[in-house]
């Protein structure tokens, strides 16, 4: 089974649908709200600063959440519909 972490925020309009989708499809995940905890924000920024997947997102001036990290960075997704159910 994959280890899934979702970085998001209650302030993000795209994050709630992602959480609902994962829950409805019985996909186990850990949700980390980057606007409620500085440690979660630091973990997210480490991926955002170091991973090429974020290049176009940063270039467009976007944050990059929801960010779905699979198996400690083996894969990073921004669209929850790309997850295999």
PDB file of N, CA, C and O in Angstrom:
ATOM      1  N   UNK A   1       0.834  -1.176   0.000  1.00  0.00           N
ATOM      2  CA  UNK A   1       0.000   0.000   0.000  1.00  0.00           C
ATOM      3  C   UNK A   1       0.884   1.246   0.000  1.00  0.00           C
ATOM      4  O   UNK A   1       1.904   1.301   0.687  1.00  0.00           O
ATOM      5  N   UNK A   2       0.477   2.231  -0.775  1.00  0.00           N
ATOM      6  CA  UNK A   2       1.236   3.472  -0.864  1.00  0.00           C
ATOM      7  C   UNK A   2       1.051   4.325   0.382  1.00  0.00           C
ATOM      8  O   UNK A   2      -0.010   4.324   1.005  1.00  0.00           O
ATOM      9  N   UNK A   3       2.100   5.048   0.729  1.00  0.00           N
ATOM     10  CA  UNK A   3       2.054   6.031   1.799  1.00  0.00           C
ATOM     11  C   UNK A   3       1.722   7.366   1.135  1.00  0.00           C
ATOM     12  O   UNK A   3       2.504   7.864   0.325  1.00  0.00           O
ATOM     13  N   UNK A   4       0.567   7.951   1.471  1.00  0.00           N
ATOM     14  CA  UNK A   4       0.113   9.170   0.807  1.00  0.00           C
ATOM     15  C   UNK A   4      -0.013  10.305   1.810  1.00  0.00           C
ATOM     16  O   UNK A   4      -0.683  10.180   2.835  1.00  0.00           O
ATOM     17  N   UNK A   5       0.644  11.412   1.496  1.00  0.00           N
ATOM     18  CA  UNK A   5       0.511  12.640   2.280  1.00  0.00           C
ATOM     19  C   UNK A   5      -0.073  13.696   1.356  1.00  0.00           C
ATOM     20  O   UNK A   5       0.385  13.872   0.226  1.00  0.00           O
ATOM     21  N   UNK A   6      -1.084  14.394   1.844  1.00  0.00           N
ATOM     22  CA  UNK A   6      -1.684  15.482   1.089  1.00  0.00           C
ATOM     23  C   UNK A   6      -1.399  16.784   1.831  1.00  0.00           C
ATOM     24  O   UNK A   6      -1.825  16.971   2.970  1.00  0.00           O
ATOM     25  N   UNK A   7      -0.675  17.677   1.168  1.00  0.00           N
ATOM     26  CA  UNK A   7      -0.461  19.013   1.710  1.00  0.00           C
ATOM     27  C   UNK A   7      -1.564  19.902   1.158  1.00  0.00           C
ATOM     28  O   UNK A   7      -1.813  19.919  -0.048  1.00  0.00           O
ATOM     29  N   UNK A   8      -2.217  20.633   2.035  1.00  0.00           N
ATOM     30  CA  UNK A   8      -3.298  21.502   1.605  1.00  0.00           C
ATOM     31  C   UNK A   8      -3.556  22.589   2.621  1.00  0.00           C
ATOM     32  O   UNK A   8      -2.747  22.840   3.514  1.00  0.00           O
ATOM     33  N   UNK A   9      -4.715  23.237   2.465  1.00  0.00           N
ATOM     34  CA  UNK A   9      -5.122  24.303   3.373  1.00  0.00           C
ATOM     35  C   UNK A   9      -6.631  24.440   3.332  1.00  0.00           C
ATOM     36  O   UNK A   9      -7.259  24.241   2.291  1.00  0.00           O
ATOM     37  N   UNK A  10      -7.204  24.781   4.472  1.00  0.00           N
ATOM     38  CA  UNK A  10      -8.643  25.026   4.505  1.00  0.00           C
ATOM     39  C   UNK A  10      -8.992  26.280   3.705  1.00  0.00           C
ATOM     40  O   UNK A  10     -10.158  26.492   3.371  1.00  0.00           O
ATOM     41  N   UNK A  11      -8.011  27.104   3.399  1.00  0.00           N
ATOM     42  CA  UNK A  11      -8.217  28.322   2.619  1.00  0.00           C
ATOM     43  C   UNK A  11      -8.212  28.063   1.113  1.00  0.00           C
ATOM     44  O   UNK A  11      -8.573  28.942   0.331  1.00  0.00           O
ATOM     45  N   UNK A  12      -7.813  26.880   0.712  1.00  0.00           N
ATOM     46  CA  UNK A  12      -7.678  26.517  -0.706  1.00  0.00           C
ATOM     47  C   UNK A  12      -8.977  25.884  -1.218  1.00  0.00           C
ATOM     48  O   UNK A  12      -9.424  24.879  -0.665  1.00  0.00           O
ATOM     49  N   UNK A  13      -9.588  26.452  -2.260  1.00  0.00           N
ATOM     50  CA  UNK A  13     -10.840  25.893  -2.773  1.00  0.00           C
ATOM     51  C   UNK A  13     -10.689  24.526  -3.444  1.00  0.00           C
ATOM     52  O   UNK A  13     -11.679  23.811  -3.598  1.00  0.00           O
ATOM     53  N   UNK A  14      -9.486  24.153  -3.842  1.00  0.00           N
ATOM     54  CA  UNK A  14      -9.276  22.862  -4.497  1.00  0.00           C
ATOM     55  C   UNK A  14      -8.940  21.743  -3.517  1.00  0.00           C
ATOM     56  O   UNK A  14      -8.998  20.566  -3.874  1.00  0.00           O
ATOM     57  N   UNK A  15      -8.594  22.098  -2.299  1.00  0.00           N
ATOM     58  CA  UNK A  15      -8.146  21.086  -1.331  1.00  0.00           C
ATOM     59  C   UNK A  15      -9.291  20.255  -0.761  1.00  0.00           C
ATOM     60  O   UNK A  15      -9.140  19.047  -0.579  1.00  0.00           O
ATOM     61  N   UNK A  16     -10.424  20.877  -0.477  1.00  0.00           N
ATOM     62  CA  UNK A  16     -11.545  20.131   0.094  1.00  0.00           C
ATOM     63  C   UNK A  16     -12.059  19.050  -0.862  1.00  0.00           C
ATOM     64  O   UNK A  16     -12.282  17.921  -0.425  1.00  0.00           O
ATOM     65  N   UNK A  17     -12.257  19.353  -2.155  1.00  0.00           N
ATOM     66  CA  UNK A  17     -12.669  18.284  -3.070  1.00  0.00           C
ATOM     67  C   UNK A  17     -11.658  17.137  -3.133  1.00  0.00           C
ATOM     68  O   UNK A  17     -12.045  15.977  -3.279  1.00  0.00           O
ATOM     69  N   UNK A  18     -10.383  17.451  -3.024  1.00  0.00           N
ATOM     70  CA  UNK A  18      -9.353  16.404  -3.030  1.00  0.00           C
ATOM     71  C   UNK A  18      -9.509  15.504  -1.809  1.00  0.00           C
ATOM     72  O   UNK A  18      -9.458  14.279  -1.927  1.00  0.00           O
ATOM     73  N   UNK A  19      -9.696  16.102  -0.648  1.00  0.00           N
ATOM     74  CA  UNK A  19      -9.893  15.320   0.589  1.00  0.00           C
ATOM     75  C   UNK A  19     -11.137  14.442   0.482  1.00  0.00           C
ATOM     76  O   UNK A  19     -11.115  13.268   0.852  1.00  0.00           O
ATOM     77  N   UNK A  20     -12.220  15.023  -0.027  1.00  0.00           N
ATOM     78  CA  UNK A  20     -13.472  14.275  -0.165  1.00  0.00           C
ATOM     79  C   UNK A  20     -13.300  13.095  -1.111  1.00  0.00           C
ATOM     80  O   UNK A  20     -13.770  11.994  -0.823  1.00  0.00           O
ATOM     81  N   UNK A  21     -12.634  13.316  -2.230  1.00  0.00           N
ATOM     82  CA  UNK A  21     -12.415  12.251  -3.210  1.00  0.00           C
ATOM     83  C   UNK A  21     -11.645  11.088  -2.594  1.00  0.00           C
ATOM     84  O   UNK A  21     -12.029   9.928  -2.745  1.00  0.00           O
ATOM     85  N   UNK A  22     -10.563  11.406  -1.901  1.00  0.00           N
ATOM     86  CA  UNK A  22      -9.746  10.359  -1.289  1.00  0.00           C
ATOM     87  C   UNK A  22     -10.538   9.599  -0.228  1.00  0.00           C
ATOM     88  O   UNK A  22     -10.468   8.372  -0.155  1.00  0.00           O
ATOM     89  N   UNK A  23     -11.282  10.323   0.584  1.00  0.00           N
ATOM     90  CA  UNK A  23     -12.082   9.695   1.633  1.00  0.00           C
ATOM     91  C   UNK A  23     -13.167   8.811   1.030  1.00  0.00           C
ATOM     92  O   UNK A  23     -13.343   7.668   1.452  1.00  0.00           O
ATOM     93  N   UNK A  24     -13.899   9.336   0.040  1.00  0.00           N
ATOM     94  CA  UNK A  24     -14.987   8.584  -0.595  1.00  0.00           C
ATOM     95  C   UNK A  24     -14.486   7.324  -1.289  1.00  0.00           C
ATOM     96  O   UNK A  24     -15.222   6.343  -1.400  1.00  0.00           O
ATOM     97  N   UNK A  25     -13.247   7.342  -1.752  1.00  0.00           N
ATOM     98  CA  UNK A  25     -12.688   6.184  -2.453  1.00  0.00           C
ATOM     99  C   UNK A  25     -11.830   5.308  -1.545  1.00  0.00           C
ATOM    100  O   UNK A  25     -11.060   4.470  -2.013  1.00  0.00           O
ATOM    101  N   UNK A  26     -11.978   5.520  -0.232  1.00  0.00           N
ATOM    102  CA  UNK A  26     -11.285   4.710   0.780  1.00  0.00           C
ATOM    103  C   UNK A  26      -9.774   4.652   0.568  1.00  0.00           C
ATOM    104  O   UNK A  26      -9.144   3.613   0.763  1.00  0.00           O
ATOM    105  N   UNK A  27      -9.210   5.778   0.170  1.00  0.00           N
ATOM    106  CA  UNK A  27      -7.765   5.883   0.009  1.00  0.00           C
ATOM    107  C   UNK A  27      -7.207   6.455   1.308  1.00  0.00           C
ATOM    108  O   UNK A  27      -7.567   7.560   1.716  1.00  0.00           O
ATOM    109  N   UNK A  28      -6.333   5.701   1.948  1.00  0.00           N
ATOM    110  CA  UNK A  28      -5.749   6.167   3.207  1.00  0.00           C
ATOM    111  C   UNK A  28      -4.718   7.249   2.921  1.00  0.00           C
ATOM    112  O   UNK A  28      -3.877   7.107   2.034  1.00  0.00           O
ATOM    113  N   UNK A  29      -4.797   8.334   3.689  1.00  0.00           N
ATOM    114  CA  UNK A  29      -3.864   9.439   3.502  1.00  0.00           C
ATOM    115  C   UNK A  29      -3.742  10.237   4.787  1.00  0.00           C
ATOM    116  O   UNK A  29      -4.603  10.183   5.665  1.00  0.00           O
ATOM    117  N   UNK A  30      -2.654  10.972   4.872  1.00  0.00           N
ATOM    118  CA  UNK A  30      -2.427  11.898   5.974  1.00  0.00           C
ATOM    119  C   UNK A  30      -2.554  13.296   5.397  1.00  0.00           C
ATOM    120  O   UNK A  30      -1.846  13.649   4.453  1.00  0.00           O
ATOM    121  N   UNK A  31      -3.458  14.096   5.962  1.00  0.00           N
ATOM    122  CA  UNK A  31      -3.671  15.458   5.479  1.00  0.00           C
ATOM    123  C   UNK A  31      -2.923  16.429   6.376  1.00  0.00           C
ATOM    124  O   UNK A  31      -3.115  16.432   7.591  1.00  0.00           O
ATOM    125  N   UNK A  32      -2.068  17.255   5.779  1.00  0.00           N
ATOM    126  CA  UNK A  32      -1.295  18.239   6.525  1.00  0.00           C
ATOM    127  C   UNK A  32      -1.670  19.638   6.042  1.00  0.00           C
ATOM    128  O   UNK A  32      -1.390  20.004   4.901  1.00  0.00           O
ATOM    129  N   UNK A  33      -2.303  20.411   6.914  1.00  0.00           N
ATOM    130  CA  UNK A  33      -2.730  21.771   6.581  1.00  0.00           C
ATOM    131  C   UNK A  33      -1.553  22.723   6.788  1.00  0.00           C
ATOM    132  O   UNK A  33      -1.138  22.983   7.917  1.00  0.00           O
ATOM    133  N   UNK A  34      -1.029  23.234   5.686  1.00  0.00           N
ATOM    134  CA  UNK A  34       0.177  24.066   5.748  1.00  0.00           C
ATOM    135  C   UNK A  34      -0.080  25.449   6.334  1.00  0.00           C
ATOM    136  O   UNK A  34       0.866  26.165   6.662  1.00  0.00           O
ATOM    137  N   UNK A  35      -1.354  25.837   6.472  1.00  0.00           N
ATOM    138  CA  UNK A  35      -1.655  27.148   7.049  1.00  0.00           C
ATOM    139  C   UNK A  35      -1.951  27.064   8.542  1.00  0.00           C
ATOM    140  O   UNK A  35      -2.194  28.084   9.187  1.00  0.00           O
ATOM    141  N   UNK A  36      -1.931  25.862   9.087  1.00  0.00           N
ATOM    142  CA  UNK A  36      -2.205  25.701  10.516  1.00  0.00           C
ATOM    143  C   UNK A  36      -0.985  25.284  11.324  1.00  0.00           C
ATOM    144  O   UNK A  36      -1.004  25.344  12.553  1.00  0.00           O
ATOM    145  N   UNK A  37       0.081  24.861  10.640  1.00  0.00           N
ATOM    146  CA  UNK A  37       1.221  24.316  11.365  1.00  0.00           C
ATOM    147  C   UNK A  37       2.504  24.630  10.593  1.00  0.00           C
ATOM    148  O   UNK A  37       2.641  24.251   9.429  1.00  0.00           O
ATOM    149  N   UNK A  38       3.433  25.315  11.235  1.00  0.00           N
ATOM    150  CA  UNK A  38       4.676  25.693  10.554  1.00  0.00           C
ATOM    151  C   UNK A  38       5.531  24.496  10.156  1.00  0.00           C
ATOM    152  O   UNK A  38       6.224  24.547   9.140  1.00  0.00           O
ATOM    153  N   UNK A  39       5.495  23.436  10.927  1.00  0.00           N
ATOM    154  CA  UNK A  39       6.247  22.237  10.568  1.00  0.00           C
ATOM    155  C   UNK A  39       5.722  21.656   9.253  1.00  0.00           C
ATOM    156  O   UNK A  39       6.504  21.243   8.397  1.00  0.00           O
ATOM    157  N   UNK A  40       4.396  21.627   9.095  1.00  0.00           N
ATOM    158  CA  UNK A  40       3.802  21.136   7.843  1.00  0.00           C
ATOM    159  C   UNK A  40       4.187  22.046   6.681  1.00  0.00           C
ATOM    160  O   UNK A  40       4.479  21.569   5.584  1.00  0.00           O
ATOM    161  N   UNK A  41       4.187  23.356   6.922  1.00  0.00           N
ATOM    162  CA  UNK A  41       4.578  24.301   5.879  1.00  0.00           C
ATOM    163  C   UNK A  41       6.032  24.078   5.467  1.00  0.00           C
ATOM    164  O   UNK A  41       6.347  24.097   4.277  1.00  0.00           O
ATOM    165  N   UNK A  42       6.909  23.870   6.431  1.00  0.00           N
ATOM    166  CA  UNK A  42       8.321  23.618   6.128  1.00  0.00           C
ATOM    167  C   UNK A  42       8.497  22.339   5.321  1.00  0.00           C
ATOM    168  O   UNK A  42       9.293  22.300   4.382  1.00  0.00           O
ATOM    169  N   UNK A  43       7.754  21.286   5.682  1.00  0.00           N
ATOM    170  CA  UNK A  43       7.836  20.030   4.921  1.00  0.00           C
ATOM    171  C   UNK A  43       7.394  20.253   3.481  1.00  0.00           C
ATOM    172  O   UNK A  43       8.032  19.768   2.546  1.00  0.00           O
ATOM    173  N   UNK A  44       6.288  20.997   3.306  1.00  0.00           N
ATOM    174  CA  UNK A  44       5.787  21.288   1.970  1.00  0.00           C
ATOM    175  C   UNK A  44       6.804  22.108   1.176  1.00  0.00           C
ATOM    176  O   UNK A  44       7.079  21.807   0.014  1.00  0.00           O
ATOM    177  N   UNK A  45       7.359  23.141   1.802  1.00  0.00           N
ATOM    178  CA  UNK A  45       8.309  24.009   1.105  1.00  0.00           C
ATOM    179  C   UNK A  45       9.571  23.268   0.687  1.00  0.00           C
ATOM    180  O   UNK A  45      10.191  23.618  -0.317  1.00  0.00           O
ATOM    181  N   UNK A  46       9.953  22.260   1.437  1.00  0.00           N
ATOM    182  CA  UNK A  46      11.111  21.448   1.044  1.00  0.00           C
ATOM    183  C   UNK A  46      10.847  20.785  -0.309  1.00  0.00           C
ATOM    184  O   UNK A  46      11.702  20.807  -1.194  1.00  0.00           O
ATOM    185  N   UNK A  47       9.659  20.195  -0.462  1.00  0.00           N
ATOM    186  CA  UNK A  47       9.297  19.612  -1.764  1.00  0.00           C
ATOM    187  C   UNK A  47       9.209  20.709  -2.825  1.00  0.00           C
ATOM    188  O   UNK A  47       9.743  20.565  -3.925  1.00  0.00           O
ATOM    189  N   UNK A  48       8.536  21.799  -2.488  1.00  0.00           N
ATOM    190  CA  UNK A  48       8.308  22.873  -3.455  1.00  0.00           C
ATOM    191  C   UNK A  48       9.619  23.494  -3.934  1.00  0.00           C
ATOM    192  O   UNK A  48       9.758  23.833  -5.109  1.00  0.00           O
ATOM    193  N   UNK A  49      10.557  23.636  -3.040  1.00  0.00           N
ATOM    194  CA  UNK A  49      11.842  24.250  -3.400  1.00  0.00           C
ATOM    195  C   UNK A  49      12.760  23.317  -4.178  1.00  0.00           C
ATOM    196  O   UNK A  49      13.582  23.775  -4.972  1.00  0.00           O
ATOM    197  N   UNK A  50      12.624  22.007  -3.956  1.00  0.00           N
ATOM    198  CA  UNK A  50      13.600  21.065  -4.507  1.00  0.00           C
ATOM    199  C   UNK A  50      13.117  20.225  -5.685  1.00  0.00           C
ATOM    200  O   UNK A  50      13.936  19.652  -6.403  1.00  0.00           O
ATOM    201  N   UNK A  51      11.807  20.140  -5.897  1.00  0.00           N
ATOM    202  CA  UNK A  51      11.303  19.217  -6.916  1.00  0.00           C
ATOM    203  C   UNK A  51      10.943  19.927  -8.218  1.00  0.00           C
ATOM    204  O   UNK A  51      10.353  21.007  -8.215  1.00  0.00           O
ATOM    205  N   UNK A  52      11.313  19.292  -9.328  1.00  0.00           N
ATOM    206  CA  UNK A  52      11.058  19.866 -10.648  1.00  0.00           C
ATOM    207  C   UNK A  52       9.568  19.944 -10.971  1.00  0.00           C
ATOM    208  O   UNK A  52       9.158  20.753 -11.803  1.00  0.00           O
ATOM    209  N   UNK A  53       8.754  19.109 -10.318  1.00  0.00           N
ATOM    210  CA  UNK A  53       7.317  19.113 -10.556  1.00  0.00           C
ATOM    211  C   UNK A  53       6.692  20.479 -10.258  1.00  0.00           C
ATOM    212  O   UNK A  53       5.627  20.805 -10.782  1.00  0.00           O
ATOM    213  N   UNK A  54       7.345  21.263  -9.428  1.00  0.00           N
ATOM    214  CA  UNK A  54       6.814  22.563  -9.028  1.00  0.00           C
ATOM    215  C   UNK A  54       7.269  23.707  -9.931  1.00  0.00           C
ATOM    216  O   UNK A  54       6.805  24.837  -9.770  1.00  0.00           O
ATOM    217  N   UNK A  55       8.159  23.436 -10.866  1.00  0.00           N
ATOM    218  CA  UNK A  55       8.739  24.508 -11.681  1.00  0.00           C
ATOM    219  C   UNK A  55       7.666  25.352 -12.378  1.00  0.00           C
ATOM    220  O   UNK A  55       7.655  26.575 -12.238  1.00  0.00           O
ATOM    221  N   UNK A  56       6.782  24.719 -13.114  1.00  0.00           N
ATOM    222  CA  UNK A  56       5.748  25.455 -13.853  1.00  0.00           C
ATOM    223  C   UNK A  56       4.750  26.116 -12.910  1.00  0.00           C
ATOM    224  O   UNK A  56       4.240  27.198 -13.200  1.00  0.00           O
ATOM    225  N   UNK A  57       4.474  25.475 -11.794  1.00  0.00           N
ATOM    226  CA  UNK A  57       3.544  26.031 -10.808  1.00  0.00           C
ATOM    227  C   UNK A  57       4.103  27.332 -10.241  1.00  0.00           C
ATOM    228  O   UNK A  57       3.393  28.334 -10.151  1.00  0.00           O
ATOM    229  N   UNK A  58       5.366  27.311  -9.864  1.00  0.00           N
ATOM    230  CA  UNK A  58       5.996  28.523  -9.323  1.00  0.00           C
ATOM    231  C   UNK A  58       6.084  29.608 -10.395  1.00  0.00           C
ATOM    232  O   UNK A  58       5.877  30.789 -10.117  1.00  0.00           O
ATOM    233  N   UNK A  59       6.391  29.196 -11.608  1.00  0.00           N
ATOM    234  CA  UNK A  59       6.503  30.138 -12.720  1.00  0.00           C
ATOM    235  C   UNK A  59       5.173  30.861 -12.960  1.00  0.00           C
ATOM    236  O   UNK A  59       5.151  32.030 -13.343  1.00  0.00           O
ATOM    237  N   UNK A  60       4.068  30.146 -12.728  1.00  0.00           N
ATOM    238  CA  UNK A  60       2.733  30.716 -12.914  1.00  0.00           C
ATOM    239  C   UNK A  60       2.261  31.501 -11.689  1.00  0.00           C
ATOM    240  O   UNK A  60       1.167  32.067 -11.702  1.00  0.00           O
ATOM    241  N   UNK A  61       3.075  31.539 -10.631  1.00  0.00           N
ATOM    242  CA  UNK A  61       2.708  32.271  -9.431  1.00  0.00           C
ATOM    243  C   UNK A  61       1.723  31.543  -8.539  1.00  0.00           C
ATOM    244  O   UNK A  61       1.047  32.162  -7.717  1.00  0.00           O
ATOM    245  N   UNK A  62       1.639  30.231  -8.698  1.00  0.00           N
ATOM    246  CA  UNK A  62       0.724  29.433  -7.890  1.00  0.00           C
ATOM    247  C   UNK A  62       1.459  28.804  -6.716  1.00  0.00           C
ATOM    248  O   UNK A  62       2.689  28.788  -6.672  1.00  0.00           O
ATOM    249  N   UNK A  63       0.685  28.286  -5.764  1.00  0.00           N
ATOM    250  CA  UNK A  63       1.267  27.673  -4.567  1.00  0.00           C
ATOM    251  C   UNK A  63       1.623  26.208  -4.806  1.00  0.00           C
ATOM    252  O   UNK A  63       2.718  25.763  -4.461  1.00  0.00           O
ATOM    253  N   UNK A  64       0.693  25.464  -5.398  1.00  0.00           N
ATOM    254  CA  UNK A  64       0.951  24.041  -5.647  1.00  0.00           C
ATOM    255  C   UNK A  64       0.227  23.119  -4.694  1.00  0.00           C
ATOM    256  O   UNK A  64       0.695  22.014  -4.417  1.00  0.00           O
ATOM    257  N   UNK A  65      -0.931  23.570  -4.180  1.00  0.00           N
ATOM    258  CA  UNK A  65      -1.748  22.699  -3.341  1.00  0.00           C
ATOM    259  C   UNK A  65      -3.116  22.552  -3.988  1.00  0.00           C
ATOM    260  O   UNK A  65      -3.576  23.474  -4.662  1.00  0.00           O
ATOM    261  N   UNK A  66      -3.764  21.434  -3.803  1.00  0.00           N
ATOM    262  CA  UNK A  66      -3.296  20.296  -3.027  1.00  0.00           C
ATOM    263  C   UNK A  66      -2.094  19.628  -3.695  1.00  0.00           C
ATOM    264  O   UNK A  66      -2.001  19.539  -4.919  1.00  0.00           O
ATOM    265  N   UNK A  67      -1.206  19.177  -2.866  1.00  0.00           N
ATOM    266  CA  UNK A  67      -0.005  18.472  -3.311  1.00  0.00           C
ATOM    267  C   UNK A  67      -0.048  17.076  -2.703  1.00  0.00           C
ATOM    268  O   UNK A  67      -0.042  16.920  -1.482  1.00  0.00           O
ATOM    269  N   UNK A  68      -0.090  16.076  -3.556  1.00  0.00           N
ATOM    270  CA  UNK A  68      -0.188  14.688  -3.108  1.00  0.00           C
ATOM    271  C   UNK A  68       1.177  14.039  -3.274  1.00  0.00           C
ATOM    272  O   UNK A  68       1.671  13.868  -4.388  1.00  0.00           O
ATOM    273  N   UNK A  69       1.772  13.685  -2.152  1.00  0.00           N
ATOM    274  CA  UNK A  69       3.106  13.080  -2.149  1.00  0.00           C
ATOM    275  C   UNK A  69       2.948  11.592  -1.867  1.00  0.00           C
ATOM    276  O   UNK A  69       2.393  11.200  -0.841  1.00  0.00           O
ATOM    277  N   UNK A  70       3.438  10.774  -2.780  1.00  0.00           N
ATOM    278  CA  UNK A  70       3.300   9.324  -2.669  1.00  0.00           C
ATOM    279  C   UNK A  70       4.658   8.714  -2.363  1.00  0.00           C
ATOM    280  O   UNK A  70       5.652   8.979  -3.039  1.00  0.00           O
ATOM    281  N   UNK A  71       4.670   7.888  -1.322  1.00  0.00           N
ATOM    282  CA  UNK A  71       5.887   7.167  -0.912  1.00  0.00           C
ATOM    283  C   UNK A  71       7.101   8.089  -0.780  1.00  0.00           C
ATOM    284  O   UNK A  71       8.129   7.887  -1.426  1.00  0.00           O
ATOM    285  N   UNK A  72       6.955   9.094   0.066  1.00  0.00           N
ATOM    286  CA  UNK A  72       8.058  10.013   0.388  1.00  0.00           C
ATOM    287  C   UNK A  72       8.665  10.691  -0.837  1.00  0.00           C
ATOM    288  O   UNK A  72       9.870  10.941  -0.880  1.00  0.00           O
ATOM    289  N   UNK A  73       7.833  10.986  -1.826  1.00  0.00           N
ATOM    290  CA  UNK A  73       8.308  11.727  -2.987  1.00  0.00           C
ATOM    291  C   UNK A  73       8.576  10.890  -4.222  1.00  0.00           C
ATOM    292  O   UNK A  73       9.065  11.406  -5.227  1.00  0.00           O
ATOM    293  N   UNK A  74       8.263   9.605  -4.159  1.00  0.00           N
ATOM    294  CA  UNK A  74       8.411   8.751  -5.342  1.00  0.00           C
ATOM    295  C   UNK A  74       7.610   9.345  -6.502  1.00  0.00           C
ATOM    296  O   UNK A  74       8.058   9.353  -7.649  1.00  0.00           O
ATOM    297  N   UNK A  75       6.418   9.840  -6.175  1.00  0.00           N
ATOM    298  CA  UNK A  75       5.566  10.547  -7.140  1.00  0.00           C
ATOM    299  C   UNK A  75       4.948  11.743  -6.434  1.00  0.00           C
ATOM    300  O   UNK A  75       4.666  11.696  -5.237  1.00  0.00           O
ATOM    301  N   UNK A  76       4.740  12.813  -7.188  1.00  0.00           N
ATOM    302  CA  UNK A  76       4.035  13.984  -6.679  1.00  0.00           C
ATOM    303  C   UNK A  76       2.954  14.339  -7.692  1.00  0.00           C
ATOM    304  O   UNK A  76       3.219  14.488  -8.885  1.00  0.00           O
ATOM    305  N   UNK A  77       1.733  14.471  -7.187  1.00  0.00           N
ATOM    306  CA  UNK A  77       0.591  14.807  -8.031  1.00  0.00           C
ATOM    307  C   UNK A  77      -0.064  16.077  -7.519  1.00  0.00           C
ATOM    308  O   UNK A  77       0.010  16.392  -6.331  1.00  0.00           O
ATOM    309  N   UNK A  78      -0.700  16.800  -8.419  1.00  0.00           N
ATOM    310  CA  UNK A  78      -1.453  17.989  -8.039  1.00  0.00           C
ATOM    311  C   UNK A  78      -2.933  17.813  -8.354  1.00  0.00           C
ATOM    312  O   UNK A  78      -3.763  18.613  -7.923  1.00  0.00           O
ATOM    313  N   UNK A  79      -3.259  16.777  -9.098  1.00  0.00           N
ATOM    314  CA  UNK A  79      -4.650  16.477  -9.445  1.00  0.00           C
ATOM    315  C   UNK A  79      -5.009  15.130  -8.830  1.00  0.00           C
ATOM    316  O   UNK A  79      -4.499  14.090  -9.244  1.00  0.00           O
ATOM    317  N   UNK A  80      -5.881  15.163  -7.851  1.00  0.00           N
ATOM    318  CA  UNK A  80      -6.266  13.939  -7.141  1.00  0.00           C
ATOM    319  C   UNK A  80      -6.904  12.906  -8.057  1.00  0.00           C
ATOM    320  O   UNK A  80      -6.901  11.719  -7.734  1.00  0.00           O
ATOM    321  N   UNK A  81      -7.447  13.326  -9.185  1.00  0.00           N
ATOM    322  CA  UNK A  81      -8.087  12.374 -10.107  1.00  0.00           C
ATOM    323  C   UNK A  81      -7.071  11.493 -10.822  1.00  0.00           C
ATOM    324  O   UNK A  81      -7.446  10.526 -11.486  1.00  0.00           O
ATOM    325  N   UNK A  82      -5.790  11.820 -10.692  1.00  0.00           N
ATOM    326  CA  UNK A  82      -4.736  10.989 -11.279  1.00  0.00           C
ATOM    327  C   UNK A  82      -4.400   9.780 -10.411  1.00  0.00           C
ATOM    328  O   UNK A  82      -3.691   8.875 -10.851  1.00  0.00           O
ATOM    329  N   UNK A  83      -4.904   9.764  -9.184  1.00  0.00           N
ATOM    330  CA  UNK A  83      -4.656   8.618  -8.300  1.00  0.00           C
ATOM    331  C   UNK A  83      -5.451   7.420  -8.782  1.00  0.00           C
ATOM    332  O   UNK A  83      -6.612   7.544  -9.170  1.00  0.00           O
ATOM    333  N   UNK A  84      -4.822   6.275  -8.754  1.00  0.00           N
ATOM    334  CA  UNK A  84      -5.514   5.047  -9.136  1.00  0.00           C
ATOM    335  C   UNK A  84      -6.377   4.594  -7.972  1.00  0.00           C
ATOM    336  O   UNK A  84      -5.899   4.436  -6.849  1.00  0.00           O
ATOM    337  N   UNK A  85      -7.661   4.389  -8.258  1.00  0.00           N
ATOM    338  CA  UNK A  85      -8.603   3.994  -7.203  1.00  0.00           C
ATOM    339  C   UNK A  85      -8.748   2.499  -7.173  1.00  0.00           C
ATOM    340  O   UNK A  85      -9.498   1.968  -6.353  1.00  0.00           O
TER     341      UNK A  85
END
